[in-house]
Amino acid sequence: MIPVLFHLGPIPIYSFGLMMSLAFLTAGYVMQRDFARKKEPPGLAWDIVIFGIFGGLLGARLHQALHYWKDFLADPVGFLTAQSGLVWYGGALGGVLATVWPIRRAHVRYASALDTGALGLSIGLAIGRVGCHLAGDGDWGTPTTLPWGMAYTNGIVPWPHPPGVVVHPAPLYEMVAMIGVFTLLLYLRTRVAPSGAVFAIYLLLAALTRLTIEFVRTNPAVLLGLTEPQWTSIVLAAGATVWLWRHLQIGVAQQRAPARHAAPQPPRPARRRG
């Protein structure tokens, strides 16, 4: 692994930080283009990125702090600024909550902004997982004999296995899945209605992705053989399914509405009486 890519004089350039920066920049560019397509303020994309960075990182750290409360209390600043330990669910929730105010200030429908945000979230997470892989931050999977197994012996998190053991490159699995989700969302964004359906699809697919990949991750089971992220994924997938069904029902109703309220036919001329 390559935690430090290179140095600019005495300043180390960390792979995780560089990929995170690239993830936010790419997400902002993608959202800017989509807002412009919808004739909505394109500058809102960068407000979302800025607020999302702080809200997402804070949410991810606070979620992690719930599991490592003693470590957090021992060194709050060091815990919140560490390179490893970012939790996707906490980050996503913190980022979404932090963007409520700039979206309302721009007078953009929140459902429409969520659809655009889904594009940024999917491609941003794909790029961010490359940073997790390069940094070796502990997101790797369980031991495997598959030919693409990898050993994260030089990561920022100590390697727990003896020489010769390789594991599933779980961050790369998620990267590939999120690129697929992003591509699908690009195709669906002009083909599903109403606003909010694209975000529901993203949430459903992202939850199913994490649910599946978690089977080869190292997180401990908490109930019925499933890990905490898997139970969270199940809840989110169920909620996203209900949300998507309701939004699609609304879209069907909106398409039928014009036919129900068609313009009345002009009255027939009265017959003359002989």
C-alpha positions in Angstrom: 0.0 0.0 0.0 1.0 3.6 -0.5 -0.1 5.8 2.5 2.2 8.6 1.3 2.3 9.2 -2.4 5.1 11.7 -2.5 6.6 14.8 -0.7 6.4 18.4 -1.6 9.6 19.4 0.2 9.0 18.4 3.8 5.2 18.1 3.3 3.9 14.5 2.8 1.0 14.1 0.4 -1.2 11.3 1.7 -3.0 9.1 -0.7 -6.1 9.1 1.4 -6.3 12.9 1.6 -5.6 13.3 -2.0 -8.3 10.8 -3.1 -10.8 12.4 -0.7 -10.1 15.8 -2.2 -10.5 14.4 -5.7 -13.7 12.7 -4.6 -15.2 16.0 -3.4 -14.1 17.9 -6.5 -15.5 15.3 -8.9 -18.8 15.1 -6.9 -19.0 18.9 -7.1 -18.4 19.0 -10.8 -21.0 16.3 -11.5 -23.6 18.0 -9.4 -22.9 21.4 -10.9 -23.5 20.0 -14.4 -26.8 18.3 -13.2 -28.1 21.4 -11.5 -27.4 23.4 -14.7 -29.2 20.8 -16.8 -32.3 21.2 -14.6 -32.1 25.0 -14.8 -31.3 25.2 -11.0 -28.5 27.2 -9.5 -25.3 25.4 -10.4 -23.3 27.1 -7.6 -25.4 25.2 -5.1 -23.2 22.1 -5.9 -20.2 23.7 -4.3 -22.3 24.9 -1.3 -23.4 21.2 -0.9 -19.7 20.1 -1.2 -18.5 22.5 1.5 -21.2 21.8 4.0 -21.2 18.1 3.1 -17.4 17.9 3.9 -17.7 19.2 7.4 -21.0 17.5 8.1 -19.9 14.2 6.6 -16.6 14.1 8.3 -18.1 15.1 11.7 -20.9 12.5 11.3 -18.5 9.8 10.4 -16.3 10.5 13.3 -19.1 10.8 15.8 -20.5 7.5 14.6 -17.1 5.9 15.1 -16.9 7.5 18.5 -19.9 5.6 19.7 -18.0 2.4 19.2 -14.6 3.7 20.6 -15.9 6.0 23.3 -12.8 5.6 25.6 -10.4 6.4 22.7 -12.5 9.4 21.8 -12.5 10.8 25.4 -8.8 10.2 25.7 -7.9 12.3 22.7 -11.0 14.0 21.0 -9.0 16.1 18.6 -6.8 13.3 17.5 -9.7 10.9 17.1 -11.7 13.4 15.0 -8.7 14.2 12.7 -7.4 10.6 12.2 -7.1 9.3 8.7 -8.7 5.9 9.4 -12.1 5.0 10.9 -14.5 6.9 8.6 -17.9 5.3 8.7 -20.0 5.7 5.5 -23.4 5.7 7.2 -22.4 8.3 9.8 -20.8 10.4 7.1 -23.8 10.2 4.7 -26.2 11.2 7.5 -24.1 14.0 8.7 -23.6 15.3 5.1 -27.3 15.2 4.3 -28.2 17.0 7.4 -25.6 19.7 6.9 -26.8 20.5 3.4 -30.4 21.2 4.4 -29.8 24.9 5.0 -27.9 25.8 1.8 -30.5 23.9 -0.3 -33.4 25.8 1.4 -31.5 29.1 0.9 -31.2 28.4 -2.8 -35.0 27.8 -3.0 -34.4 24.4 -4.7 -36.8 21.5 -4.0 -35.1 19.3 -1.5 -36.1 16.1 -3.4 -34.6 17.5 -6.6 -31.4 18.4 -4.8 -31.2 14.8 -3.3 -31.5 13.4 -6.8 -28.5 15.5 -7.9 -26.7 14.7 -4.7 -27.1 11.0 -5.4 -24.8 11.4 -8.4 -22.2 13.1 -6.3 -22.4 10.6 -3.5 -22.0 7.6 -5.7 -19.0 8.8 -7.7 -17.5 10.4 -4.7 -17.7 7.2 -2.7 -16.1 5.3 -5.6 -13.1 7.6 -5.6 -12.9 7.7 -1.8 -12.7 3.9 -1.6 -9.6 4.1 -3.8 -8.1 6.2 -1.0 -9.0 3.6 1.6 -7.3 1.0 -0.5 -4.1 2.9 -1.0 -3.9 4.0 2.6 -4.6 0.5 4.0 -7.0 2.0 6.6 -8.4 -1.2 7.8 -11.4 -1.5 5.4 -10.0 -4.7 3.9 -11.8 -8.0 4.0 -11.3 -11.5 5.3 -8.6 -13.9 4.1 -9.1 -15.4 0.7 -7.4 -17.7 -1.8 -8.7 -15.9 -4.8 -6.1 -14.7 -7.3 -6.9 -11.0 -6.7 -6.4 -11.2 -2.9 -4.1 -8.5 -1.5 -1.9 -8.0 1.6 -2.1 -4.5 3.2 1.2 -4.8 4.9 2.2 -1.1 4.7 -1.1 0.5 5.6 -1.8 3.1 8.3 -3.6 0.4 10.3 -1.4 -2.4 11.5 -1.6 -5.6 9.3 -3.0 -8.4 11.6 -2.1 -11.4 9.5 1.2 -13.4 9.1 3.2 -13.3 5.9 1.6 -15.0 2.9 -2.0 -14.3 3.9 -4.0 -12.2 1.5 -7.5 -10.8 2.0 -10.4 -9.6 -0.1 -9.8 -6.0 -1.4 -13.2 -4.9 -0.1 -12.6 -1.2 -0.9 -12.1 -2.0 -4.6 -15.2 -4.1 -4.6 -17.2 -1.1 -3.3 -15.5 1.1 -5.8 -16.6 -1.0 -8.7 -20.1 -1.3 -7.4 -20.4 2.5 -6.9 -19.2 3.2 -10.4 -21.9 0.9 -11.6 -24.5 2.7 -9.5 -23.3 6.1 -10.7 -23.6 4.9 -14.4 -27.1 3.7 -13.8 -28.2 6.9 -12.1 -26.9 8.9 -15.0 -29.1 6.9 -17.3 -32.2 7.0 -15.0 -32.0 10.7 -14.1 -34.1 11.8 -17.1 -36.2 8.7 -17.2 -37.8 8.4 -13.8 -40.2 10.7 -12.1 -41.0 12.5 -9.9 -38.1 14.2 -7.9 -36.7 12.0 -5.2 -36.9 8.7 -7.1 -33.3 8.8 -8.2 -32.1 9.3 -4.7 -34.3 6.4 -3.5 -32.7 4.2 -6.1 -29.3 5.3 -5.0 -30.0 4.6 -1.3 -31.4 1.2 -2.1 -28.5 0.1 -4.3 -25.9 1.6 -1.9 -27.5 -0.3 1.0 -27.6 -3.5 -0.9 -23.9 -3.0 -1.9 -22.8 -2.6 1.6 -25.0 -5.5 2.8 -23.3 -7.8 0.3 -19.7 -6.6 0.7 -20.0 -6.9 4.5 -20.0 -10.7 4.1 -16.3 -10.5 3.3 -15.5 -7.6 5.7 -14.0 -8.1 9.2 -16.7 -6.4 11.3 -18.1 -8.7 14.1 -21.6 -10.1 13.9 -24.0 -8.5 16.4 -27.3 -10.3 15.8 -28.3 -13.5 13.8 -24.9 -13.6 12.2 -25.2 -10.2 10.7 -23.0 -7.1 11.5 -24.2 -3.7 12.5 -23.6 -2.2 9.0 -25.7 -5.1 7.5 -28.6 -4.4 9.8 -28.4 -0.7 9.0 -28.3 -1.6 5.3 -31.4 -3.7 5.7 -33.3 -0.9 7.4 -32.2 1.6 4.8 -33.0 -0.7 1.9 -36.5 -1.3 3.3 -37.0 2.4 3.7 -35.7 3.2 0.3 -38.0 0.6 -1.3 -41.1 2.1 0.3 -39.9 5.6 -0.7 -39.2 4.6 -4.2 -42.6 2.8 -4.5 -44.4 5.9 -3.3 -42.5 8.2 -5.6 -43.1 6.0 -8.6 -46.8 5.9 -7.8 -46.8 9.7 -7.7 -45.1 9.7 -11.1 -47.7 7.4 -12.6 -50.5 9.6 -11.2 -48.9 12.7 -12.6 -48.7 11.1 -16.1 -52.4 10.1 -15.9 -53.6 13.5 -14.7 -53.6 15.2 -18.1 -55.8 12.5 -19.6 -58.3 12.8 -16.8 -58.4 16.6 -17.1 -58.4 16.8 -20.8 -59.9 20.0 -22.4 -63.7 19.8 -22.8 -65.0 19.3 -26.3 -66.7 22.3 -27.9 -70.5 22.1 -27.8 -72.3 20.8 -30.8 -74.2 23.4 -32.8 -78.0 23.3 -32.0 -80.2 21.9 -34.7 -82.6 24.2 -36.4 -86.2 23.5 -36.0 -88.1 23.3 -39.2 
